[in-house]
Amino acid sequence: MQDIYAPIGAPIIFTDLASAELIKHASNAFLAMKISFANALAVVCEASGADVREVTAGMGMDGRIGPAFLSAGIGYGGFCFPKDLKAFVRIAERVGLRFQAAEGSRVHQRGHEAPLRAQDSGRALEPA
């Protein structure tokens, strides 16, 4: 991989097509997993009496983790995160692997979506 910088200071990376595809999907899958982690952490914090905002702020001070995408909330949305996470899991499956952390993030996100859909429609959730 070779990288140079464009006039605006942004890196330009020259790589093969398979690596470029995985760079995009893996980046968005990682951010989606980070959001899901913060949401799962919120449940642990609530059960243990800790303040999730304080815990994530402290975690975010670690330069290896950083504060971005570490806020507990309704989960991730939009178009890119769900489709790229799904694509990333499928790429792993296509080569005979399971990326369980990414799969877990998708399952966790679905747990956040169901109550929101029911709330938006005004219906109560049925037990699973």
TORTOR-208317 format. One record per residue (C-alpha): residue number from 1; residue in three letters; x, y, z. Coordinates in Angstrom, 3 decimals. Layout:
 seq type        u        v        w
 NUM  ALA        X        Y        Z
...
END
This chain:
 seq type        u        v        w
   1  MET    0.000    0.000    0.000
   2  GLN    1.328    3.401   -0.942
   3  ASP   -0.035    6.620    0.439
   4  ILE    0.458   10.232   -0.616
   5  TYR   -1.310   13.400    0.435
   6  ALA   -3.681   15.441   -1.673
   7  PRO   -3.296   19.237   -1.724
   8  ILE   -5.896   19.498    1.058
   9  GLY   -3.836   17.243    3.342
  10  ALA   -6.054   14.179    3.050
  11  PRO   -4.271   10.898    2.393
  12  ILE   -4.688    9.134   -0.933
  13  ILE   -4.131    5.399   -0.729
  14  PHE   -3.333    3.188   -3.692
  15  THR   -4.335   -0.395   -3.023
  16  ASP   -5.981   -3.364   -4.703
  17  LEU   -9.754   -3.611   -5.092
  18  ALA  -10.265   -6.321   -2.434
  19  SER   -8.319   -4.288    0.148
  20  ALA  -10.193   -1.084   -0.760
  21  GLU  -13.536   -2.840   -0.290
  22  LEU  -12.476   -4.228    3.089
  23  ILE  -11.078   -0.859    4.217
  24  LYS  -14.527    0.693    3.731
  25  HIS  -16.596   -2.152    5.167
  26  ALA  -14.243   -2.882    8.071
  27  SER  -14.028    0.797    9.054
  28  ASN  -17.796    1.201    9.242
  29  ALA  -18.206   -2.212   10.909
  30  PHE  -15.686   -1.172   13.573
  31  LEU  -17.519    2.088   14.259
  32  ALA  -20.857    0.261   14.451
  33  MET  -19.315   -2.208   16.916
  34  LYS  -17.981    0.695   18.979
  35  ILE  -21.486    2.155   19.200
  36  SER  -22.948   -1.244   20.108
  37  PHE  -20.263   -1.677   22.764
  38  ALA  -21.210    1.672   24.327
  39  ASN  -24.874    0.633   24.376
  40  ALA  -24.084   -2.725   25.984
  41  LEU  -21.854   -0.912   28.464
  42  ALA  -24.784    1.355   29.360
  43  VAL  -26.769   -1.690   30.488
  44  VAL  -23.867   -2.848   32.678
  45  CYS  -23.447    0.666   34.088
  46  GLU  -27.122    0.953   34.922
  47  ALA  -27.118   -2.429   36.662
  48  SER  -23.965   -1.626   38.642
  49  GLY  -24.824    1.975   39.537
  50  ALA  -22.088    3.500   37.372
  51  ASP  -22.655    6.541   35.131
  52  VAL  -22.154    5.478   31.518
  53  ARG  -21.271    9.047   30.496
  54  GLU  -18.436    9.119   33.024
  55  VAL  -17.262    5.636   32.064
  56  THR  -17.209    6.374   28.323
  57  ALA  -15.573    9.778   28.911
  58  GLY  -12.833    8.062   30.901
  59  MET  -12.431    5.368   28.255
  60  GLY  -12.297    7.992   25.526
  61  MET   -9.296    9.643   27.172
  62  ASP   -7.259    6.592   26.190
  63  GLY   -5.726    7.608   22.872
  64  ARG   -6.046    4.056   21.586
  65  ILE   -9.820    4.224   22.028
  66  GLY  -10.765    7.892   21.618
  67  PRO  -14.135    9.466   22.400
  68  ALA  -15.708    9.340   18.922
  69  PHE  -18.580    6.868   18.464
  70  LEU  -18.501    5.955   22.160
  71  SER  -21.790    7.530   23.234
  72  ALA  -24.564    5.267   24.451
  73  GLY  -27.882    5.902   22.793
  74  ILE  -30.352    4.390   20.373
  75  GLY  -27.647    2.643   18.384
  76  TYR  -26.354    3.324   14.921
  77  GLY  -28.511    4.241   12.005
  78  GLY  -28.280    5.663    8.579
  79  PHE  -27.514    3.746    5.443
  80  CYS  -23.794    2.934    5.565
  81  PHE  -23.282    1.304    8.968
  82  PRO  -25.975   -1.392    8.659
  83  LYS  -25.150   -2.299    5.056
  84  ASP  -21.369   -2.194    5.523
  85  LEU  -21.540   -4.274    8.690
  86  LYS  -23.670   -6.833    6.854
  87  ALA  -21.277   -6.791    3.887
  88  PHE  -18.286   -7.247    6.179
  89  VAL  -19.896  -10.289    7.848
  90  ARG  -20.759  -11.731    4.423
  91  ILE  -17.213  -11.248    3.111
  92  ALA  -15.889  -13.181    6.104
  93  GLU  -18.490  -15.911    5.538
  94  ARG  -17.592  -16.096    1.847
  95  VAL  -14.016  -17.023    2.777
  96  GLY  -15.201  -19.537    5.375
  97  LEU  -14.825  -17.415    8.522
  98  ARG  -17.134  -16.056   11.203
  99  PHE  -16.492  -12.576   12.536
 100  GLN  -18.420  -13.017   15.768
 101  ALA  -17.841   -9.496   17.101
 102  ALA  -19.444   -8.005   13.990
 103  GLU  -22.280  -10.541   14.110
 104  GLY  -22.859   -9.676   17.767
 105  SER  -23.048   -6.000   16.919
 106  ARG  -25.794   -6.703   14.382
 107  VAL  -27.754   -8.739   16.935
 108  HIS  -27.321   -6.025   19.571
 109  GLN  -28.501   -3.352   17.137
 110  ARG  -31.647   -5.328   16.337
 111  GLY  -32.375   -5.335   20.073
 112  HIS  -32.309   -1.530   20.003
 113  GLU  -34.413   -1.241   16.859
 114  ALA  -37.409   -3.348   17.932
 115  PRO  -38.465   -1.124   20.877
 116  LEU  -38.029    1.969   18.703
 117  ARG  -40.209    0.542   15.922
 118  ALA  -42.912   -0.361   18.433
 119  GLN  -42.704    3.067   20.054
 120  ASP  -42.942    4.800   16.670
 121  SER  -45.987    2.755   15.702
 122  GLY  -47.643    3.184   19.096
 123  ARG  -47.829   -0.595   19.618
 124  ALA  -46.609   -2.527   22.600
 125  LEU  -43.952   -5.149   21.977
 126  GLU  -44.927   -8.771   22.134
 127  PRO  -42.621  -10.997   24.188
 128  ALA  -40.059  -12.808   22.024
END
